[in-house]
């Protein structure tokens, strides 16, 4: 890119085609038809990211039914079972709204570990990774950089169950050992590895609702320790860590504060941090980086467009948000502008933004980043 500029990216999931959504949720699917639909949908999101002015792009997670459990298809030891599902703590205070938003809180079907966990999905992952380059070539577009997402060990633990391990900690570190292969394969392509780790923030209201803040901080340290083991063979500058408070339209009034756990985040062996900064509950969190400076060499990827509302941010609003984070960090060159979370994290669920509006938000992101660059450089 010509300098000076603020680069733009997003968090990973982008709207899927209607055809692909129907195939992802079908009971039986022809493999050739599915591959064709995935390839077609990735070409579409590649084309639209280029048109919107996204600099650090990806495949939009088009082949996945959900970011958190797709990886279990590439791990041995898992079978279908019952996964505990509770509402987030904030929705417990508003049960009528909770049921309207997420449905009943009873347990649901999902992956359950019943034996040794090993990585067995090299071929499937390599095919998925190749799709992005194929789509870029087919569309005749270019991006300064690309990224590919993978869940943290703690994220997989959150959305699955185990009947094989004696404790959550044993399960966590077993997952870390297996996921290391996925992380390394992604990094070998030259892509930025984005680790999606809702367990480090949303875990406070989703999984560990009885924790005190101090207890949760120590739990985050354990999860980061497991993550560090998993990424030990990947250069830290090639990794960005994504933490969020949950991508649903709840009140979020029980969310843990970022500054309460940021010291544990900073123990991660990564080179960038993706955080929310646009939704109404957390727009003040930029101050955390004034009081707790980023580690040397890290970049900050703040969310400056909200993925829980169909209101399209004015570019001036986006620019203001970028400026606040840049001033808090002290160097605009360490900022990459992004979104709060994914636009379609699951195929069926509480995706708040209409698919057509998601692209308009990314256009506003680009316009706002250009305005911010004019002011900051």
Order of alpha helices (4+ residues) and beta strands (2+ residues): beta-alpha-alpha-beta-beta-alpha-alpha-beta-alpha-beta-alpha-beta-alpha-beta-alpha-alpha-beta-alpha-beta-alpha-beta-alpha-beta-alpha
